Amino acid sequence: MHSLTEKVGQLMMVGFEGLKPQSHILEWLASGRIGGIYLFARNIESPAQVKRLIADCRAAAKHPILVGIDQEGGSVARLREGFTESPGAMALGAAGLPQLAEDIAYMMGREMAALGINWNFAPVADIAHQRDNPSIGTRSVGRDPRLVSDIVAAQIRGFQRAGLAATVKHFPGLGNTVIDTHDAPARVTGSISYLYAEDLRPFRAAIAADVGCVMLTHVLYDALDSELPATISPRIVSGLLREELGFNGAVCTDCMEMKAITNAFGAGESAVLALLAGSDMVLFSHRRESQEQAFDSVLGAAQSGRLSEERLDQSLERIRALKGRFPLDDAPRLEIVGSEAHWSLARDAARAGTVMFKRGKALPLNTSSRRIALVEFSSQRSPEAGETSSRSRFAAFLSQRIPRVACHIVDPSEDFAESIEKIKDITSWTDSIILVSRNAHMQPAQMRLAQNVCDSAGEVILICAQNPYDAELITGVDSVICSNGGSGPSLEAAVDAICGDYIPKGRLTVEVL
């Protein structure tokens, strides 16, 4: 029987700095003050190190714990170096093969299970409504609710067959806004019928697939609750998700330290409001101070009767059920992580999800006599949440195939006139330029520089290495390939297509016109 303090603790999930659990984390686990840990790239060095970190946490814990991570594949993946990378959701959508999406999720899940991770914060069920959405992009399968539903359900089957709880996010849909909730509040307007017909369909499919958990988003939905964001809205959590959609599993928040929620309500009060609304687990990813404020406030609310013990027990039962359903009793050996079989599957999936938007005379690229240069734009602030820059990796893959290629990285945030002069010098001596854009449609300086390359160069092959919208906006190119994401396998697949190893057959899942 848990004490009231432990009951509150089991509703808390926290992140921390470092490659080993900090002393206070071990103390909190030993006392039952937290119910799980949340890993980020800052906690990851190698498969063996992560497995030790998790084992230390489990050994210290008074109660069974959840170990969670954002391992969507593609642009959001905390496990990279030493692990198998996978193409992201939009690439899986472009492939259009639910079984392939399930196989990829199963592969990723088995690698996570080998480490001791039993809770993955994926898949993303958001629909790609807005091309200027700064946080979703290629994390979304695409624009068609039916395709999104099919791929999301397949991913859930794959993750959970591997022994992990899948978490469908971001309920009730984060795709129809141009605000990043990491930075500011976001509001979705429009009719409730549109929300039901579009955004809720993938979540219904996820519930039908018996998803382990649903993650909420910090967005205001005027048609549902014009005053409270979804995370702390009883109308959305208890009303829409629980009663209308019939979801009886665990519900968790997104990170409660995002500015969209914490600036308005504070760490402590927002945690109380989330639980009152119907959430079961509140996530505080970064600051010990915020984590302590949340715990103290929830405990205070429980002691005062504002948050009833009956309400705590409801969440505890759902969390116990989640832990019991995914105990990782039969975890695979660590040797499967980064295996050749896994990499082969990832490469096949990346090729299947690559799109030949336009095929001109430049493809396949003749490397024997032509003077070839790469002009690659580096990203400004990450256009997709949590993304690791892949700019140098494309150049590395290309240089392996075309050793004499001249590689140039252009930073759109640097002096514009200097960048123009650099581009003029490059285009003056080349026969063919491979131009790699990264969401130029949201970066005016990058778009102007990219168009300058195309206007002054003789032959340009454009690689849209993130969102595919640049494919139509950058004009005057010979050929266009959309990788639908910047993971290693997707970048490698784009290089292979340039060199004529295969002709991409994927289909875009968003409209670029």
N, C-alpha and C positions, 0 to 999 in steps of 0.2 A: 504494500500500500504506500503510495507516494504521499509525502507531506505536501502542504499547500505550496511551500517554496519549491519543492521538486516538480510539482505539477506545472507551475509557471515556467520553470526551467526547461521542461521538455517541449515547450512551445517556442523555444528560442533556437535559432540557427545562426552561427557566427563565422566570419572569416577572420584571418589573422595574417601577419607578416612572417616571412621566413620559411626556410626549408625544413624546419623542425617545429613541432608544436611549442608555443611559448608556455612558460611555467603557469601563467594564470589560466591558460586554456586547459592544461592538464588538471589544474585544481578545480575548475568549473566542471569538467567532465566527471571527476571523482566524486564531487558533491551532488551531481545530478542537476546542476544549474543550467546546463545547455543540453539540447537534445540532438545536436549534430554540428558538423563543421562544413564549411563551404570553401572549396579550393579555387584558387586563381593561378594565373601564370607565375605569380610571385612565389608560389609554393612548389613549383615544378622545376626539377633539375634533370632527373632521369627516372625511368620506370622503377628501378630498385629503390631509389630514394623516396619516391612517392609511396611505394608500398610500405616502407619502414615508417614513414610519417603516419600513415593511416593505422598501421598496426599499433604504434605507440598510443594513438588516441583511443583505439578500441580497448587496449589493455588497461588504460587509465579509467575508462568510463564505468560508472556505477550501473548504468542501464544500457541496453543496446542503443546504438546511435545510427543516425543517417549520415552518410558522407556524400555530399553533393558537389556538382561541378557543371559549368556551362560547356558542354562538348557537343555543339550543334553540328560541327563540320563546316568547312568553308571558312568564312571570315571570322566566325566566333568559335574558337577552339583553344582551350587552355593547354591541352596536351599536344605538343608539336614535335620538338626535337627528340628523336628517339622513339617516337610513336608513329603509327600510320596516320597520315592525313587523308581526309576524304573531301570530295567536292561538296559544295554547300547545297542548300535546299533548291535554289533556282536552277542549278545544273541538274539536279535530280528531276526537277519538273521538266526541264528541256528534254531530258532523255525519255520522259513519258512512260516509264516502266515501274509500276509499283513494286514488283518483286525485286527489282534491282535496288530500289530505295530501302526495302526491308533487309536485303542482304547487307547493304552498307551499314545500316543501323545495327544489325546483329554483330557485324565485324567490330564496329566501334564499341559496342556494348561489351563484347568479350574482352577487349583490351582494358576497358575500365574495370570490369569485374576482376580481372587478374590483379589489379592494384588494390582492390578492396572497396571500390566506389560502388554504392548501391542506389544512387539517385542521380539521374541526369536531367538537367534543366533544358530539355528539348523533347519534341520538335517545336518549331515556330509555326503557328497556324494563322498568322496575320496575312491578309490579302494585300497585294501590292497595288493599292489604289493610287497612291501619290508618288510620282517619279522623284519629287524633291523631299521625300521622307528621309531624314538624316540617320535614322537608327535601324531601319529594316532592310531596304535594298535587296541584295541577293540572299539575305537570310530568309526571304519569303519564297515559296514555291512559284508564285506568280499571281496573275490577275483573275483566273477562272476559279470560282469557289469549288466547282466539282473536282478539278485537278488537284487543287490544294487539299481538299478533303481526302482524296485517294492516296496521295503521297504521305500526308500526315498520319493517316491510319496505318499505312505500311511501316512507317518509321516507328510508330508506337509498338507494333507487333515485333519488330526487330529488336528494339532495345529491351523490351520486357521478356522476350524469349531468351535473351542473353543473361537475364537475372537482375536487371535494373528497373527501378521505377522510372517510367517516362513522365515528363511534365509538359503538358501542352500549354503554350503561352502565345500572346499576352492577352488574357481574357478581359473584356469581350472583343478585342481587336485593336491593334495598334497601327494598322496600315493606313488609316485615313486621316493622318495629321502630318504636318511639316515641322513639328516641334519635337526635339529630343527631350524626353522626360528626365534624362540625367541633368539637364541644365535649367529647365523651366516647366511650368505647368502647361499642359496641352488640353485642348478641348475639341471634341468632335460634335459637329452640328449635323442636322439632317433628320429625316424621318426615321421612326422606329421600324417601319416596314422594310426600309432599305437595310438596316442593321440585321434584321432577322433573315432577310433573303440572301444577304451576302456574307457578312463577317461571322455570323454565328454558325453557318453551315459546317465549317471545318471543326468547330468545337463540338457540335453534335456528333460528327463522325468520330472524333476522339473519344467521346463518352461511350459511343457504341463499341469502340475498340477496347473498352475497359481500361482506359488510361489510369495510371496510378495517382496522378496529381494534376491539378490545374493551377497555373500561376496567374495572378492578377496584374493589371497594369495601373499606373498612376494617372490615368487619363479621365477627364470629365466627359460624360456623354449626356448632352442636353436632353435627349429624348428619354433617358432613363432616370437621371438624377443630375439636375443642373447645379447642385451645390457641392456635392462630395465626389471626389475621384473614385474610380471603381474599387480601389484597394480598401477603402473605408466606408463603402456604401452598402448598408443593409439591403437596399432595393436591388442592387446588382448581385451581391454575393448570396445572401440568404434567399432573396426573391427570385431573381432570374436564374442563377446557376443552380441553386439547390432545388427550389420548388418547381420552376417552369421546365428546366432542362433535366431535372431529375438526377443530378450528380451527387452521389453519396460518398465519394472518396475524399482524399485529403486536398485541401486548398492552401496554397502558400502565397505570400506576397512576393513581389519583385524586391530588389534591395531597397530598404526603407531609408537609406542615406542619399537617395537621389533627391536633387533639389526640388523637384516637382512636389514632393510630399513633405520633406523635412523642413523646408523653408516656411511652409504654411502652418504646420502642425507641431513641429518639434519631434525629436526621437521618441520621447516617452509617451506623449499623448497619441501620436500616430500609431504606436504599437497597441495601445489600449483600444483605439477606435477600430483597428483592423480586426482584432479578436471579437469585439462587439458586433462587427458587421458579419462575421461568420468564418473568417480565416482560421486555419489551424496552426500554421507555422509562420512566424515573422522572421525575416531575413535581414540581418545587419552585417554588411560585408567587410567593413573597414575599421572603424574607430572604436577602441575599447570604451571610450567615454560614452558614445552613443549606445553601445551594447548594454552598459551598466544602467544608463538612464532608462532604457526600454524595460529591462528586467525590474528595476525598482518601481517603475510606474505601473507595470502590469501587476506586480505583487501587491502594491498599494491598492489598486482597484479591486483585486480579489479579496483583500482583507476588509475593505470597506463595504463590500457587497455590490459595488458598481458592476463588477464582473463576477457573475455568480459561479459557485463551484460546479454547479450543473453544467454551465456553459464550458468551463475548463474540461470537465470530464468528457463532454462530447468530442472535443478536439483531441484529447488524449486517446480516446478509443480509436479514432480514425488514424492517428499517428502510429499507434500500436499495430493496427491492422496493416499499415503500409510497411512497417519494419518486419512484421511477420510474413508478409507476402514476398518480400525480397531480402532474405537473410544471407544470401551469398554463401550458402553451405557447400556448394560445389563449384567454387571459383576455379577457373583454368590456371595453368602454370604461366609464369611470367614470360616464358620463352615465346609465347604467341605474339607478344607485343612487337610491332614493327616487322612481322614476318614477311617473307617474300610473297606468300599467298595473299596476305592482306594488301600489300602494296599493289599486287597485280590486279586485284579486284577494284581498288581505288582508281588505278589508271584506266581500267576499262570503263568504269562509271564516268570518269571525267571526259573521256572521249565521247561517250554516248550523250553527255550533256553539253558538248561544245556545238556552237551554231555557226554555219557558214552563211552569214547574212548577205554577202555579195562576193561572188567569185569572178575575178577579172583575169587578164592575161598574165598577171604577175605570179599567179599560183599554178603549180608549185614553184617556189623560188629557185631560180637558176643561180647556184652558188659558185659555179666554176669560173665565170668570167666577169660577173657584175661586181661593182663596188657598192657594198652594203653597209648601211649604218642603222643603228638603233637609237631612236629618240624616245626616251621613257620619262613620263611625268611621275614625279613622286607625289604622294598624297599630302594634303594639308592636314588639318585635324581629322582624325579618323572619321570617315563618312558613314561607317557602319559600326555600331557599338562593339567595343572590345576587339577591334580588328588589329592584327599584327601586320605591319607593312611587308609587302612581298616584292617591293620594287627591285631589289638586287637579285632576287631569285630568278626572275624572268631573264635578266641579262646572263645569269649563270647558265641556265638551261640553253639559251640561244648560243652562247659561246661554245658550249660543248658540241653543238651540231655544226656551227659555222665559226670555226676558230678565228678567222680573220675579220669578223664583224667588228666595227668600231662602235662601242657602246657609250652613249651620252645620257646622263641623268639631268633632267631639267626640273628645278624646283619652282613652281608657279608663284610662290610667295616672295621670291627674290626680285631684284631690280628688273623691271619689265624690258627696258631698253637693252640691258646687257643680255637678257635671254634671247631677244630678237637677233642681236648680233651673233650670238652663239649658233642659233638656228640657221642664220644666213650662211655662216661659214660651213656648217655641216652640209646643207643642201647644195652648195656650190660644186662639190666634187663627187657626190654620190649618184649612182644609177638607181638604186632602190633604197627606200627608207621604210623601216618597220617602226610604226608609231604606236606606242602603248599609252592609252588614255585611262584615267581613273576617275570616273564620275565628273568629267568636264562639264556636264550639263548643270552641275551645282557650283561650279567654280569658274566665274567669268574670265579670270586671268588665264587659267589653263585652256579654256575654250578658244580664246583669242590666239594663244601661242600654237595650239594644235592646228587651227585653221591657217595660220601663217606657214607652218610646215607644209601643209597640203597645197597652198597657193604657190609656194616657191620650189617645191620638189618635183622631180619628173614622174616618179612612180612611188606611190605610198600604199603600204599594207597596214591597215588599221586594226589593232587588237584592243577591243573593249574589255579591259581586265577586271572591271567591277560591274556596275549596272550596264545593261546593253543600250541605254538610251542615247549614248554618244554615237551610235552607229548611223543614225539618220541626221544628226545635227552637224557633224563634221563632214563637210562636203569635199568633193574633188578627189576622192581616194579610188584606187584601182580595185582593192579587195577589202572585205571586212570580216573579221572573225570575232565572235563573242564567246568569251570563256565562261561567262555567268558566275564569276567569282575568282578570287585570288589565291585559292589554295595551291599548294605545290603541284598536285596532280592536274589541276585545271590549267595552270600556266604551262606545264610540260606538254599537255595535250594541244595547246595552242601552237607551241613551237613545232610539234610533230606535224600539225596540219600545214603550217607554213612550208615545211620541208617535203610535203607530199606523201607522208607515210600513210595517210588516210584522208578521206573527205568527210568532214563533219556532217552528221545527219540529224543533230538535235534541232528542236523547234523552239523559237522564242515563246516565253510564257507571259510576256507583257507586250503591249503595243508601244512601238518606239516613234511612231509618226506624230 
